[in-house]
Amino acid sequence: MKLSTEEMNTCIEKIKEHFQEVHDEEIGELKAMLLCDFLVNECGAFFYNEGIEDARTYFMSKLDDVYALQK
């Protein structure tokens, strides 16, 4: 999975904000970038698969609605 530059920058800022707010710790750009890379590479597939499953469930419910109209 690859993030665009804008997505990566947003992710880095969110990580830095999280560490400041939750852990009262200021982390640098590099540490936040490495953590973002780790999360994307190691955990990204879980979130992607969950999104696919959510979309499948949504479309299946809409398909059920179409079949219900045919009765």
DOMARDREN-106197 format. One line per field, with one value per atom (N, C-alpha, C, O): residue number from 0; atom name; residue in one letter; x negated, y, z. Coordinates in pm, 1 decimal, m for minus. Each point is the difference from the previous one (the first is absolute). Layout:
<doros>
mardo <- c(NUM,...)
kemi <- c(CA,...)
rodren <- c(a,...)
X <- c(X,...)
Y <- c(Y,...)
Z <- c(Z,...)
</doros>
This chain:
<doros>
mardo <- c(0,0,0,0,1,1,1,1,2,2,2,2,3,3,3,3,4,4,4,4,5,5,5,5,6,6,6,6,7,7,7,7,8,8,8,8,9,9,9,9,10,10,10,10,11,11,11,11,12,12,12,12,13,13,13,13,14,14,14,14,15,15,15,15,16,16,16,16,17,17,17,17,18,18,18,18,19,19,19,19,20,20,20,20,21,21,21,21,22,22,22,22,23,23,23,23,24,24,24,24,25,25,25,25,26,26,26,26,27,27,27,27,28,28,28,28,29,29,29,29,30,30,30,30,31,31,31,31,32,32,32,32,33,33,33,33,34,34,34,34,35,35,35,35,36,36,36,36,37,37,37,37,38,38,38,38,39,39,39,39,40,40,40,40,41,41,41,41,42,42,42,42,43,43,43,43,44,44,44,44,45,45,45,45,46,46,46,46,47,47,47,47,48,48,48,48,49,49,49,49,50,50,50,50,51,51,51,51,52,52,52,52,53,53,53,53,54,54,54,54,55,55,55,55,56,56,56,56,57,57,57,57,58,58,58,58,59,59,59,59,60,60,60,60,61,61,61,61,62,62,62,62,63,63,63,63,64,64,64,64,65,65,65,65,66,66,66,66,67,67,67,67,68,68,68,68,69,69,69,69,70,70,70,70)
kemi <- c(N,CA,C,O,N,CA,C,O,N,CA,C,O,N,CA,C,O,N,CA,C,O,N,CA,C,O,N,CA,C,O,N,CA,C,O,N,CA,C,O,N,CA,C,O,N,CA,C,O,N,CA,C,O,N,CA,C,O,N,CA,C,O,N,CA,C,O,N,CA,C,O,N,CA,C,O,N,CA,C,O,N,CA,C,O,N,CA,C,O,N,CA,C,O,N,CA,C,O,N,CA,C,O,N,CA,C,O,N,CA,C,O,N,CA,C,O,N,CA,C,O,N,CA,C,O,N,CA,C,O,N,CA,C,O,N,CA,C,O,N,CA,C,O,N,CA,C,O,N,CA,C,O,N,CA,C,O,N,CA,C,O,N,CA,C,O,N,CA,C,O,N,CA,C,O,N,CA,C,O,N,CA,C,O,N,CA,C,O,N,CA,C,O,N,CA,C,O,N,CA,C,O,N,CA,C,O,N,CA,C,O,N,CA,C,O,N,CA,C,O,N,CA,C,O,N,CA,C,O,N,CA,C,O,N,CA,C,O,N,CA,C,O,N,CA,C,O,N,CA,C,O,N,CA,C,O,N,CA,C,O,N,CA,C,O,N,CA,C,O,N,CA,C,O,N,CA,C,O,N,CA,C,O,N,CA,C,O,N,CA,C,O,N,CA,C,O,N,CA,C,O,N,CA,C,O,N,CA,C,O,N,CA,C,O,N,CA,C,O)
rodren <- c(m,m,m,m,k,k,k,k,l,l,l,l,s,s,s,s,t,t,t,t,e,e,e,e,e,e,e,e,m,m,m,m,n,n,n,n,t,t,t,t,c,c,c,c,i,i,i,i,e,e,e,e,k,k,k,k,i,i,i,i,k,k,k,k,e,e,e,e,h,h,h,h,f,f,f,f,q,q,q,q,e,e,e,e,v,v,v,v,h,h,h,h,d,d,d,d,e,e,e,e,e,e,e,e,i,i,i,i,g,g,g,g,e,e,e,e,l,l,l,l,k,k,k,k,a,a,a,a,m,m,m,m,l,l,l,l,l,l,l,l,c,c,c,c,d,d,d,d,f,f,f,f,l,l,l,l,v,v,v,v,n,n,n,n,e,e,e,e,c,c,c,c,g,g,g,g,a,a,a,a,f,f,f,f,f,f,f,f,y,y,y,y,n,n,n,n,e,e,e,e,g,g,g,g,i,i,i,i,e,e,e,e,d,d,d,d,a,a,a,a,r,r,r,r,t,t,t,t,y,y,y,y,f,f,f,f,m,m,m,m,s,s,s,s,k,k,k,k,l,l,l,l,d,d,d,d,d,d,d,d,v,v,v,v,y,y,y,y,a,a,a,a,l,l,l,l,q,q,q,q,k,k,k,k)
X <- c(m85.0,85.0,m90.0,m100.8,137.5,m81.4,89.2,108.1,m154.5,71.4,m56.5,m118.9,206.0,m48.1,m78.2,6.8,m80.2,m77.3,93.0,m31.8,146.2,96.2,54.7,11.9,21.1,50.3,m106.9,29.3,m152.4,m111.0,m19.0,m15.8,17.2,m15.6,112.0,m24.4,147.3,113.5,m17.1,23.1,m63.4,m23.1,m107.2,16.6,m124.6,m109.2,48.8,m30.8,105.8,52.5,94.2,m4.1,89.7,94.4,m75.3,38.1,m143.5,m80.8,m66.3,1.8,m59.4,m65.0,101.6,m29.2,148.3,105.3,41.2,18.2,m3.7,39.7,m101.5,37.8,m164.0,m102.9,m0.8,m21.5,44.8,2.3,120.9,m13.1,130.2,123.6,13.7,38.3,m68.7,24.8,m117.7,19.0,m139.6,m118.8,m79.3,m100.2,145.8,m70.2,m148.0,m89.5,68.3,m135.8,m7.2,84.4,m184.1,m20.4,m95.0,m111.8,158.1,m88.4,m31.4,76.4,m187.5,m45.1,61.8,71.1,m101.0,50.5,m44.3,80.8,m206.9,m52.6,67.7,40.9,m28.8,63.6,145.1,47.2,23.4,139.3,9.0,90.5,m183.2,m0.4,m27.7,64.0,m157.8,m30.5,118.4,28.7,39.3,117.8,111.3,67.3,m47.7,100.3,m31.9,88.3,m213.2,m41.6,28.6,51.4,m85.3,24.5,148.8,38.5,45.5,143.8,57.7,82.0,m124.5,49.7,m43.5,81.4,m208.3,m52.5,43.9,24.9,m15.3,31.2,148.6,47.1,27.2,140.2,96.9,120.4,m171.5,85.2,93.8,115.6,m164.0,83.3,123.0,106.3,m119.8,115.1,109.8,117.5,m157.4,97.7,59.0,119.9,m202.9,45.9,102.9,106.5,m139.6,91.5,131.1,106.3,m113.0,122.4,85.6,122.4,m186.3,72.1,66.0,113.5,m184.4,56.6,119.9,102.6,m115.2,110.5,120.0,113.9,m138.2,108.9,70.7,122.8,m200.7,58.5,81.2,109.1,m162.0,71.8,132.2,102.7,m105.3,122.3,101.8,118.8,m165.1,88.2,65.0,121.5,m202.7,54.6,92.1,98.4,m129.8,88.2,135.3,103.4,m103.4,127.9,80.4,122.5,m190.2,69.9,52.8,108.3,m184.5,44.8,123.8,93.5,m93.4,118.1,120.8,111.5,m133.3,110.2,55.9,121.3,m209.4,44.7,80.4,104.9,m152.8,74.5,135.3,98.3,m92.7,126.9,101.2,120.0,m166.8,90.2,59.8,107.8,m174.5,47.0,113.7,70.9,m53.7,102.3,138.1,96.4)
Y <- c(m116.4,116.4,123.2,4.2,95.0,120.6,121.4,10.3,80.8,124.6,108.6,0.8,90.9,116.6,88.0,m18.8,113.9,92.3,73.7,17.1,26.3,72.2,m90.4,42.6,m166.4,m94.2,m30.6,m7.8,m9.4,m27.0,117.4,m19.9,141.9,118.9,10.7,34.6,m64.0,3.0,m105.0,27.2,m146.8,m108.8,38.7,m22.3,79.5,41.9,103.8,m9.2,106.5,103.9,m59.6,38.1,m131.9,m65.0,m79.6,1.7,m70.6,m76.7,94.4,m25.2,132.6,96.4,59.9,14.4,20.5,53.9,m102.8,33.6,m158.1,m106.5,m14.2,m5.5,m0.4,m14.9,119.9,m15.6,133.4,119.1,m1.4,27.7,m60.0,4.5,m117.3,18.9,m137.8,m120.3,m34.6,m41.2,57.7,m41.2,117.2,m19.0,139.8,122.0,m8.6,34.2,m81.7,m18.3,59.7,m27.7,108.1,56.6,m90.9,m26.4,m21.4,m83.2,75.8,85.8,m118.7,67.6,m57.3,m100.4,167.8,m36.9,m141.6,m78.8,47.1,m130.8,m112.9,m99.5,114.1,m105.0,m19.6,m113.2,223.0,m8.6,m64.7,m79.6,112.9,m57.5,m150.4,m77.5,36.5,m142.3,m76.6,m112.0,172.1,m63.8,m9.7,m102.7,208.1,m1.6,m109.4,m76.7,69.1,m105.7,m138.5,m87.5,68.9,m128.7,m33.7,m110.8,206.8,m24.8,m31.5,m90.8,165.2,m23.4,m137.5,m75.9,44.1,m126.0,m122.8,m105.3,117.1,m116.2,m14.5,m111.2,222.1,m4.9,44.0,m23.3,85.8,54.7,m102.7,31.0,m152.2,m104.2,m31.8,m29.6,35.5,m26.8,103.0,m34.5,161.5,107.3,m7.7,20.9,m50.5,m13.8,m112.9,17.2,m131.7,m114.2,29.3,m42.8,114.8,36.7,92.6,m12.9,105.3,89.2,m76.7,29.3,m127.5,m84.1,m77.8,m9.7,m45.0,m75.6,90.9,m39.8,161.0,95.8,33.2,6.8,14.0,30.7,m118.7,17.9,m138.5,m119.7,m14.6,m30.1,51.4,m8.7,104.4,m29.9,152.0,107.7,m35.5,11.7,m55.0,m31.3,m121.6,m5.7,m89.9,m116.0,40.9,m53.3,147.1,45.8,74.4,m11.5,88.1,70.2,m99.2,19.4,m126.0,m103.7,m69.9,m31.0,6.4,m58.3,91.6,m47.5,178.6,96.6,m10.4,6.0,m21.5,m13.1,m126.9,1.3,m111.7,m126.2,11.0,m57.3,129.7,16.7,76.5,m25.9,119.4,75.2,m87.3,31.2,m139.0,m86.5,m92.1,m56.2,40.6,m92.8,56.5,m65.5)
Z <- c(0.0,0.0,0.0,70.5,m149.3,m10.9,21.8,m57.9,141.7,23.8,m89.6,m31.8,m8.4,m73.7,97.3,121.5,m175.5,84.7,95.6,117.7,m168.3,84.3,110.3,114.9,m149.2,100.0,104.7,119.3,m164.5,92.3,95.1,120.5,m173.3,84.5,102.0,115.6,m157.4,92.5,108.5,117.9,m157.7,94.8,102.0,119.9,m167.6,88.1,100.2,118.8,m165.1,90.3,102.9,117.0,m159.2,93.3,106.3,117.1,m156.5,95.5,100.0,120.5,m170.0,89.4,97.7,118.7,m168.6,87.0,104.2,117.0,m158.8,92.5,113.1,117.0,m150.8,103.0,95.1,120.2,m174.0,85.0,93.8,119.3,m173.4,78.9,96.6,115.4,m161.1,80.4,90.2,114.4,m165.3,74.6,56.3,68.8,m98.4,40.5,m38.3,77.3,m200.8,m51.3,m139.8,m85.2,63.4,m133.1,m76.6,44.1,m160.1,m82.2,m128.5,m44.2,m12.8,m120.5,m126.3,1.7,m109.8,m132.0,m38.7,m49.2,70.8,m40.1,76.1,m59.9,190.6,80.8,m42.7,m10.2,m14.7,m44.0,m137.8,m25.2,m63.9,m134.0,5.8,m71.1,154.4,13.4,58.3,m42.3,138.7,57.0,m103.8,m9.4,m68.0,m106.1,m101.4,m38.3,m5.1,m93.1,57.0,m69.6,196.5,64.9,m1.1,m37.3,78.4,6.1,m137.4,m14.3,m85.5,m136.2,m49.6,m52.6,69.2,m53.4,79.0,m58.6,188.8,83.1,32.9,23.9,m22.4,41.3,m109.0,10.8,m114.1,m105.3,m61.0,m29.2,9.8,m60.9,84.2,m54.5,186.1,87.1,m23.3,m12.2,6.3,m21.6,m140.2,m18.4,m79.5,m137.4,m10.4,m59.1,116.8,m5.5,71.7,m44.9,154.7,71.5,m86.4,m2.8,m66.9,m90.9,m113.4,m37.5,m17.1,m105.6,52.7,m67.3,185.9,59.7,26.2,m24.4,73.7,21.7,m131.1,m4.9,m101.5,m130.8,m51.3,m54.2,71.1,m44.3,74.0,m60.8,191.5,80.3,m44.8,m12.3,m12.2,m44.4,m133.9,m15.5,m80.9,m132.1,3.2,m73.7,157.8,13.2,58.3,m40.4,134.7,56.0,m106.0,m3.9,m82.3,m108.0,m102.8,m55.1,28.8,m91.4,56.4,m73.9,204.6,65.2,m17.5,m21.7,31.1,m20.6,m142.4,m20.1,m77.4,m140.2,m17.1,m64.4,121.5,m10.5,68.9,m46.8,156.4,72.3,m85.3,8.8,m90.7,m86.9,m109.8,m50.6,12.9,m105.9,45.6,m83.5,211.3,52.2,m9.6,39.5)
</doros>
